[in-house]
């Protein structure tokens, strides 16, 4: 199986420094402002959200297909919450919101597959120390 690689470089202090994160199709700047405020650039939590949304969408398509309901489309948004506590910053929860266009599946079956996907998605499994909330919507 393949091994996926990314790298990051940081220069300077936490507050005033800056860095760059890079993987195969992406290279972008990050900073304290882009991570803990609303400054320009990306941040590790945004990349976790992208990975989770991508993994979940693929896994849901796989689960639906395996059950005989090939989706026309699956769109997922992931929101990774980071909060400051007494011990410092911590990812406190992840919200997944997915919409799938699927013919011939009833709502109960769709919700069952969506929930099973949340538990079975490899990125969800890697992040299971954090509460993951799922809102799954079947669209006509």
C-alpha positions in Angstrom: 0.0 0.0 0.0 1.2 3.5 -0.7 2.6 5.8 2.0 1.4 9.4 1.8 3.8 12.2 2.6 3.5 15.9 3.4 6.0 18.3 4.9 6.0 21.6 6.7 8.6 24.3 7.6 8.2 26.9 10.3 10.5 29.9 10.8 10.4 32.2 13.9 8.3 32.4 17.0 4.8 31.0 17.3 3.2 34.5 17.3 5.4 36.2 14.6 6.6 33.3 12.6 5.5 31.9 9.3 5.6 28.6 7.6 4.7 26.6 4.5 2.9 23.2 4.2 3.3 21.1 1.1 2.0 17.9 -0.4 1.7 16.6 -3.9 -0.9 19.0 -5.3 -0.7 21.8 -2.8 1.7 24.2 -1.3 0.6 27.1 0.9 1.6 29.5 3.6 0.4 29.3 7.2 0.9 31.4 10.3 -0.4 32.0 13.8 -3.0 34.4 12.3 -4.2 31.8 9.8 -4.5 29.2 12.5 -5.9 30.9 15.5 -7.5 34.0 14.0 -9.0 34.7 10.5 -5.7 35.6 8.8 -4.8 34.6 5.2 -3.3 31.2 4.5 -4.1 27.7 5.5 -3.6 25.8 8.7 -3.3 22.1 9.9 -7.0 22.0 10.9 -8.2 23.0 7.5 -6.0 20.3 5.9 -7.5 17.7 8.4 -11.0 18.9 7.3 -10.1 18.5 3.7 -8.8 15.0 4.3 -11.8 14.0 6.3 -14.3 15.4 3.8 -12.6 13.7 0.9 -12.2 10.4 2.7 -15.9 10.4 3.9 -17.3 11.2 0.5 -15.4 8.4 -1.1 -16.2 5.9 1.7 -19.9 6.8 1.5 -20.0 6.3 -2.2 -18.3 2.9 -1.6 -20.8 1.9 1.1 -23.8 3.0 -1.0 -22.5 1.2 -4.1 -21.8 -2.0 -2.1 -25.4 -1.9 -1.0 -26.6 -1.6 -4.6 -27.2 2.2 -4.6 -24.6 3.8 -6.7 -24.7 7.6 -6.0 -24.9 10.2 -8.6 -22.9 12.5 -6.3 -21.7 12.9 -2.7 -20.6 16.3 -1.3 -19.2 16.6 2.2 -18.1 19.5 4.3 -16.0 19.0 7.4 -15.5 21.7 10.1 -12.7 21.1 12.5 -13.1 23.1 15.7 -10.0 24.2 17.6 -10.4 25.8 21.0 -8.0 27.2 23.6 -8.3 25.6 27.0 -6.2 25.7 30.2 -3.6 23.3 28.7 -3.4 25.1 25.3 -5.1 24.6 22.0 -7.0 21.4 21.2 -9.2 20.1 18.4 -12.5 19.7 20.3 -14.9 18.4 17.6 -15.5 17.8 13.9 -18.8 18.4 12.1 -19.4 16.4 8.9 -22.3 17.5 6.7 -22.9 15.4 3.7 -25.4 15.5 0.9 -25.8 12.6 -1.5 -27.9 12.3 -4.6 -28.8 8.6 -4.8 -31.7 7.0 -6.7 -33.6 4.1 -5.3 -32.5 4.2 -1.7 -34.9 5.0 1.2 -34.0 7.4 4.0 -33.5 4.8 6.7 -31.1 2.8 4.6 -29.2 5.9 3.6 -28.9 7.1 7.2 -27.7 3.6 8.3 -25.0 3.5 5.6 -24.0 7.2 6.3 -23.5 6.4 10.0 -21.6 3.2 9.3 -19.4 5.2 7.0 -18.6 7.7 9.7 -17.3 4.8 11.8 -15.5 3.0 9.0 -13.9 5.9 7.1 -10.1 5.6 7.7 -9.7 9.3 8.5 -12.7 9.1 11.0 -10.9 6.2 12.6 -7.7 8.1 12.9 -9.6 11.0 14.5 -11.8 9.0 16.8 -10.4 10.7 19.9 -12.4 13.7 18.9 -16.3 13.8 18.8 -17.5 13.6 15.2 -21.0 14.8 14.5 -22.7 13.8 11.3 -25.6 15.4 9.4 -26.4 13.3 6.3 -29.0 14.5 3.8 -30.4 12.5 0.9 -31.3 14.8 -2.0 -33.6 14.0 -4.8 
